[in-house]
Each structure stands twice: as C-alpha cells, then as structure tokens.
Amino acid sequence: VLAAKLDGKTVDLMTPLTHDASVSFLTFEDADGRWALRHTASHILAQAVKRLYPEAKLAIGPSIANGFYYDFDVEKPFLPEDLEKIEAEMKKIVKEKLPLERFEMTPDEAIKYYEDKGEIYKEHADKGENISFYKQGEFTELCAGPHIPDTGRIKAFKLTSATGAYWRGSEKNKMLQRIYATAFTKQADLDAYLEAIEEAKKRDHRKLGRELGLFALRDEAPGMPFFLPKGMVLRNTLINYWRDVHK
C-alpha cells in the first residue's frame, strides 16, 4: 500500500483520521498510487542532485505518464556519467529509508525560507493559507503531496535521459536541465519496461528510414525528411494506392 483515498481525495498514509470517513487504499496498480510513488521518487532525485551538486537550483518535479522528471538550474548540462552518479546517490537514499514528514509554513515563512536558501524557482499561490512541505532527512521540498511513507519503498528506478527545458515552457525564460526517469515497486517490472523501450527504439521511423535508405534528416531542417530515391518510390506507390482507393 502506497497511499489512500479519504472521502475521494488522495492522501498520504500518514494522514490522521479526525472524523468518520470513507477510506480506501492504493497500491502501484492504481494510477494515484503510481503517481504518489513516482512523485516521491522525484524528491529522491532532487535530494541526490543537491547532495552531489549543492549549487544546483531546484525547479519542479512532477509525475508524468510513464515516470517522472525534475528540472534543475545548473552551470553545465548533465552528462551520462553524471546520471550514473546521481542514480547511485538515489540508491543510498532509498537504503536510508528516510520517512517523509509533512509540515506547514505560512506564506511569509515559505518566502523567507527559500530566499535564505537562494532557491529562486519555488513559487506558490499566496492565498493567506498555510503551505505544505515534505521533509526527508536533510532535504525539504515545497509540495502539495501526497507521498509514500518512506524512501525505502521505491524498489526499482532508472534515470533515462537528460535534456534542456525552458522554465515554465517559455523560450523567453532560462534553459534548465531536465532529468527524465521512471520508478516501479519491482525490479522485474522496471526491466520489462526498459526492454519495451529498447524494442520501440528499434522500430523508430528515424532509425528505419536511415537503415532502409528511405529518407535522411538534416541538422539544418530538423523534423523535415529529405526523401531518397527508394523513399520516393515508396511514397509515390502509397500516394497512387490512396488515389486508386478514393476514386
């Protein structure tokens, strides 16, 4: 069990019951259970990066369809060897089985907290309400949650790639470094997922187009295929077939 539903709302397992309520429990088989686990994994990723690169600035780290990501403001792009170091540090954090402790601050306290830390990307809606934070060991993050009880429950994860990403998706903002990853409760499930990804890469149209001599992609026109002779034969054959079918 990773999280729970309390009167229809997804909450931490640590949430106290203060009234009669409808309660159900969530595992990795439930979408909200997966979300909670992978969101916690994103906090572990951020904690590992801060341990290895203390000057890194934290942006956001949500769960996504097949995993999670986290955006960082760092001086240099993350290289494959950096991802290996970060992944190793994440494994240490998992072994530490750090409990996730939820607490709150007032908006003014939250602003001062991040100003003192020099974290310029942490934003919140100031409606006069207290803001929730989660603490695991030495790492504290502004977050609405929910999360799983401790870092030790994430049995299998993998950092899959690093790429550039504009802050808030706008090219007018600074380019950050985004690390993509995924997490599961079982190593076998992670292995099966990674194997499926590799199989999909083998069937990627860009790879097949190059290997079969159908088209070429050029740096000066990304996303625009330049058809080669074999590719034009195939293209014209398909167009002629479509015309015959739709006469």
N, C-alpha and C positions, 0 to 999 in steps of 0.2 A: 504494500500500500504506500502510495507516494503523496497523496493529497486527499481532500474531501470536498463534498458538496454540502453546504449548510444553507438550508432553505433556498436551494438552487444556485447559490453563489460558490465558486471555487475558492477554497481557503486552505491555509496551512493545517497540517495535522496538529500543530501546537495551539490552534485557536481554542480558547476556553468556551465551554458551553454555559451561557448565562441565562438561558430560557428554554422552554420546550421548543424543539425544532425538528425539522426533517433532516436527517443526516444520511449520506451515502459515501462510500469510499471509492477512491480512484486508483487504478494501477496503470502500468505502462500501456495496457491495452486500450485505455480510454484516452481520447485526444487531450483532455485537460490534464490528465496525469502525465502524459508525454511532455506537454508544454511546461509543466512545473519542473520536471526533471531536467529538461534541456535549458530552461531559464536559469536554474541553479548551476548547471554546467557553464553557462556564460559568465557567471560570477566567479567560478573557479578559474576560468580563463583569464579574466581581468585581474584576479589576485595573483596568478602566476606571472603575468606580464609586469605588474607593479613590483613584484619581488625581484625580477631579473632586470627590469628597466625602470627604476624609481622615478625618472624624469618624464615617463610617458603620461599623457593626459587621457583621462577616460571620457568616452562619449556615451554611446548607447550599446546595449547588448541584448536584443530580443530573441525569442524562439521564432523559428520560421518553419515552413512545411516539413522539411526533412532534417532539421537540425537547429542550428543557431549561429549567430555571428556576434562579433564585438568590434566596434570602431575605436581606434586609438590615434592620438596625435603624437607622432614620434619623429625624430630627426631623420631617420633613414628607413626605407621600406624593409619589411620583414622578408628575410631570405629563407630558403628551405632549412638551413641549419638553425635559424632562429626558431622556426616552428618545432624542430626536434627538441630544442632546449625548453621551450615553453611547455610542450607536451610532457616532458619528463618532470617538470616542476608541478604540473597539474596532478600527475600521479602521486607525488608526495603529498599534496593537499588532500587527495582522496584518502590516502592511507592515514592521514591525521584524524579523519572522521570528525571534522570540526562541526559543531552544532550551529545551525542558522538561528540567530536570535533577532526577533523583530522588536523594534522600539520606535518611538516617535519624537519628532522635534517640531517646534513652532517654525513658521516660515522664516522669521528673523534668525532663529538659531541655525536653520539649514543654510541660509545665505552666508552667515559668518563662518560656518563650518567649512564650506567649500572655498570661500575666499581665503581662509587661513591655509588651506591645502593647495591653493593655486589651481584648482580644477575649474576651468572656465566654461566647460561644456554642460555642466549639470544644471538643468532647468526644471522648474516645477510651476504648477499653476497656483498662484498665491490667492487663495480664496478665504484666507483667515483660518483655515483648518490646519490641524497638525499634519505633518508629512511623515510617512513611514520609511524606515530604514531597515536594512538587514546587515547583521554583523556575523562574520565567520573568522575566528582568530583575529589577526591584526587588520583584516580587511573589512571596510564598511562601505555600503552602497545604498544610495537613494533608490528606493524601489517599492512599487505597489504590491509585489508578490503575485501569487503565492509561491512558496518554495518547499522543497522536501526537507525533512528534519535535519539531515546532516550530509556532509560531503561524501561520506563513505558509501552512500547508496548508489553512486554512479559507477557501475562496474566496467563499462566499456565506452571509450570515446576516441575520436580521431580528429585532428586538425587537418582539413582537406586542402585549403588554399589560402592565399593572402593576395589582396588586390587593393587598388585605390578606390576611395569612395568619398564624394563630396559631403561635407557636413550638411545634414538635412536635405540631401539630394539636389542641392543647387550649385551650379558651376560658379556662382558668384562667391561661394564660401570656400574655405580652405580644404584642400585634399587631405583626407585622413587615410589611415591604413586599416582595412577591414580583414579580419581573420574569420574564415568560414570553418565550421566544424559540425560534428554530429555526435550524439550520445545515445547509448542503449543501456538496458539493465543486464544484458547478457552478451558475452563476447561473441557467441555464435551468431547472434542477430546482427552485430556490427560487421562481422566477417562476410555474412551473406549480403548485406547492403553494399559494402565496398566492392564485392565481386560483381554485383549487378551494375555498379557504376563503371567498372572496367569494361564489362561487356558492352555497355552502351557506348563507351568511347570507341570501341572497335567498329561500331556501326554509325559513327558520326559522319554526317554528309560531307563535312570538310575533309575528313580523312579519306573516305571512299572516293570522293571526287578527284583528289590528288592521285591516289593509287591507281585508279582506273583511267586516268588521263582524260577526264571529262571536262574539268574546268580548273582554273587557277585563281587564287586570291592574292591581291597585291596590297602592300602596305599603303600605297597612295590612294586606294579606294576600298577601305575595309567594309566588308559585308556585300561587296559587289563582285559576283563571279564573272570571270572572263572565260567564255566558252572556248574550248579547244576543238579540233576537228571531230574527234569522237563524240564530244559533248553536243556539238551542233547536229550531228546525225541523230543522236538520241532525242534531242529537243525537238527537231523537226518531225521525227517519227511520232512523238507524243502529240504534237500540235495537229498533225494530219489525222491521227486517230480521233482526236476530240472533234475535229470538223466533220469527219465521217459520221460519228455517233450523233451529232447535233444537226444534221441536215434537215 
